[in-house]
């Protein structure tokens, strides 16, 4: 049975190598040498657990996996159904105009494996077997050995989009999805998606394609000297930072105006025995990270997280406007109503005149 699986894999690889199908365009990443956090969808072919997925992709912190998927606290043995989408966070590195996961995940070949099976089934088609072969400099894609270590080069990017920093998300395209519906769902435009993914027409979108989608990130007050700078948290996600002492959330209801950070209540990582004080500078003794006070009108003052170093967590008072942006919509609608009323009165007078 094992020999049959290997033979089938060899035949599949050979057949696919002469196929006319073209590989997807690589993600563009123009900042050579830059690194960032990126996301990608994963759908397990079988029922599994979060712990298994964490180990497969070598996600260092289980809480990061929870935060990226906006899960509340749950067990590592939480069941994940077959074909259920899970977002995977990883470090992206840019070189030669494109981006790939920075040296991980690394897959260890087991008995019966062939390269096509690893690419298409174990990693759900996020990469092709050709990409794995090229990344690992394999002279023959049909020849891999049990115990061999293979780097899986996940696609990603660190580029700004339309002048703004974003979190690039490799979204697996559903069969019913369109460029327009994806753009609307994630607050971007069809033209941006076409440009990022080197597509000429919306009809180029294919089910199963890994699409580069730029996720808006909440603005923050993180200092450029902080150990977690730049801290980009995408919409509908949260993250733990400052050695697990701070939890920061990006809530779309807040219109992406600012990152909402607070004390996590968790035990700190590394050599901290306890989380340092989180008091705002110049705020007396009663303002701590996450505290909000009203400044009158639409303004509110927040004790905002601004970063950390090897010994200290920093915070400062930040005043922001919470007034809804005025786009003139109400005044425009009111004007249309008056115009309609004026035209209606004129038509009534014309009708009366003609009747006489």
N, C-alpha and C positions, 0 to 999 in steps of 0.2 A: 504493500500500500504506500509506504514511504517513497519507494522508487517511482511509483506511478505519479505521485504528487510532484516529485522533482522533474520527471519527464514532461508532465503537463506544463509546469512552470517554464521549462526551457522552450517548449513549443510556443507558449504565449509570448515570451520575450522575443523570440525569433519572428513571430508573426507581426507583433507590434512594431518591431524595428523597421519593417518595410511598409508599414501603414502610411497612408497619405495624411492622416490626422496630424495637425500641428500642435506642439506644446503651447500652453498658455504663455502670454507675454510675461516676462519677469517684472516684479515690482520695481519701480524706479526709486533710486536712492542716490541723490547727487552729492551728499555730504560725506566724502570719503573719510574713513576713520571714525565717524561718529557712531555712538551707540544710544539706544533708547529702549523703553519698554514697548512691546507690540503685543497684539492679540491675534489669535486665530481660532476658528471653529474646529471642533472635533466631534465626530459621530462614531461611536463604537459600533462595530458590526454585531456585537453580542451584548447581552445584559452584563453589567459590570458594576464596579463601585468607584467612588471618587478617589479612594486610596490607590487603586490600580491605575487610574488615569494619571494621578499625580506622579507615580513612579515611572510610568511609560514616558512622560514628557519631562521628568526630572524637575518638577516645580519645587523649589527649595522650601517654600513656606506654604503649608496647607491653607492658612488663613488668606493668603493672596488668591488662591483658587476660589475660595468662598467669595471674597470681595469682588473679583472680576465678574463673577456670575450673579452678584447681588443676592447671594444666599444668606439667610440668617444662620446662626450657629447650628452646625449639624455634625454628625459623626463622620469619621473618615470612611466608615463602612456604608455610608448612604448609597442606596441603590440607584444606578443610572441605567435607564432602559436602553435597549438597542435602538440606534438611530436618533437618540436624544442629543441635541446640540449642547456642547459644553465649551465655553470659551477658555482658551489656554493662554496664560501670560508667559512671556519669555523675553530674553534680551536679544535685541536686533543689532547687527553690526553691518555697516555699509562699506562696500568696496566695489570698484569697477562698474559703477553706475547702478548697482542693484543692492538689495539687502537680503541677508539670510540670518537665521538663528545663530547666535554666537557660540559655536562649538557644541551645542546640545540641541535636541536630545541625542543620546548615543544609544543605539540599539544593538543588543548582543544576539547574534544569529543562533537559532536553535535547530535541532534536527528537522529535516523536511522543508526548511525555509528556501524560498527562491526570491530573487530581488523583486519581481513583480508582486508577489504576495505581500512582502513587507511594505511596499509603496501603496498598493491599491487597497489592501485589506487591513493590515495592522495599523497603518496611519491614514486610512480612509481616503486615499487619493490626494492628500495635501501636497504631496510631491510625486514626481514620476520616477520610475525605476532608472531612467536615464540620468536624472538629476542626482540621485543617490550615487550612481556609478561614477559620475563626473566629480562629485564633491569628495569622494573617497579614492579617486584616481585608480579605479578598478580597470585592469587591462581587458577583462572579459566579464561582462555582466552576468553570464551564465555560471560563473564559477565563484561561489562564496563558501566559506567553511564554518562549521559549527564552532561557536566561541568567538568568531571574528566580530570586531567592534565597528559599527557603521554609524557615521554622523548623518543625521537626517536634516538637510538644509531647508528649514521652513521659510517660506517667502515673507518679506516684511519691508518696511520703510521707516525712515526717521525724518523725512522731508517735511518742511512747513507746507501748508496748503492755503493758497490765497492770502499769504502774509501772516497766517496764524499757526501757532503750534497745535498739533493735533495728536491723537493716538491712532495709529494705523491699525485697522482691524481687517484681517483676512476672513471675509464672510463667505461661508459655503452657500451657494445660490440654490434656492429651492426651485422646483419645477414650475411653480405658479408665479414666481417673482419676476418683476420687470425692473429695468433701470429706473423708471420713474417712481415705482413704489418703494424701492430701496432708498432712493434719494430723499423721498418724503419722510420715510421712517426714521432716517438718521440725520435729518436736518442739513442736507447738502443739496447739490443740484445735479441734474443729469449730465450737464456738460462737464462738471468736475469729475464725475465718475468715469465718463468716457475718456477724458484726458489722462487721468491717473492710470487707467487700465489699458491705454493704447488701443482703444476701440474706436472705430469710425462711425458706427451706427448702433442704436439701441437694440437692433435685431441680432447683434453679435453676441449678446448675453446667452450663456448656455447653463443649463442645470448641472450642478456639480462643480461649476467653476469657482475658484477661490478669488473673490473680488476684493480689491483694495478699497476699503471704505474709511474715509477720515472721520473719526469721532471727535466732536467738540469736547474740549476739556475745560473744567472750571478754572477761572483765573485764581491766582494765589498771591500771597505776600511773602513767599519763600525767598530768603536772602540768597544771593549768588554764592555766598561763602558756606551755605549749609551743606551738610553731607548728603542730603537727599535732593539737592537742586539738580535739574528742574523737576519739580514734583508735578507730573501731569496725571490727573485723575479723570478718566472718561465719564461721560454721562451714564447714569444708572449704575455706577460702581462705587466701591469704597476701597480704601487701602489702609494698612497699618504701617506707620513710619516711626522715626525716632526710637528705634529699637523696641518696637511694639508698644510704646507708651502713648502714642497718639493715633487716633482713628480719624481719617479724613474722608468725607463723602461728597460726591458731586450729584446734586439733586436737580433734575431738569426743571422742577417747579420754581427753582430759584433763578431761572433764566440764565444759567451759567455765569452769573455775576461774580460769585466767589466760592471758594472751597470752604466747606463747613467742617471744622476740626474740633475735636474734643478729647479729653482724657479717655484712654481706652479701658482702663481698669484692669489691664492684663499685667502679668509679671514681665519685667523687661528682659530683653535678650542681652547677650554679650556679657561684659564684666560689670554691668550696673546691678547692684543688689536691690535697688529701689528706683522708681522713676524720679527724676529731679523735680523741683518745684516748677509749676506751670503758671506762675503769676505774671500779669502784665506789668511792664515797666511804667512807672509813673501813675499807677492806678490805685494807689493806696494798698490796703490789705484785703480787698474784697472782690477783685476782678481776676478771674482765671480763664484759661483758654476755653473758648466756647460760650462764655457769658456774653449776653447781648443786652444793651440798654438803649432806650429811646433818646434821641437828641432833639426831638421836636420836629413837627411836620412829618415828612417822609423819611427823614434821616434816622439811621440807627448806628450805634457804635458797638463794635465787637472786639473782644479780646482775642486777637487772631494769632494763630500759630505762624511763626516766621522762620523756623528751622532749628537745627541742633548741631552740636559739636560733640567731642568726646566726653564732655562733662556736663553740658548745660542744654536745656530746652529753652528756646527764645520765643517771646510773645510781645506784641505791642497793640495798642489801641488803634483801630481803623474805623473811620466813619464813612458810611456809604449811603447813597440814596436808594430807597426802596420804592420810589414813585414809579408807576407804570409809564413806559415810554409813550409819548404822544406821537401818533402818526397821522393825525388829522382825519382819521376815519369818521369820527362822530360828526365833525363839522361838515365833512363832505356829504354824509348821508343827509344831514339837516338841510344842506343847500339843495340837494336833489329833490327833497320833499317840497321846498318852497318853489322850485322851478316847475315841478309837476302841478302844484296848486295854481300857479300863475297861468300856465298853458291851458289848464282845464277851464279857468274862468274866461279866458279869451275865446275858447271854442264855444262855450255857452253863449257868449254875446254874439258870435258869428251865426250860430244856429238861430237865435232869436231874430237877428236881422234878416236872414234869408226867409224866415217864415212869414215876414211881413211883406 
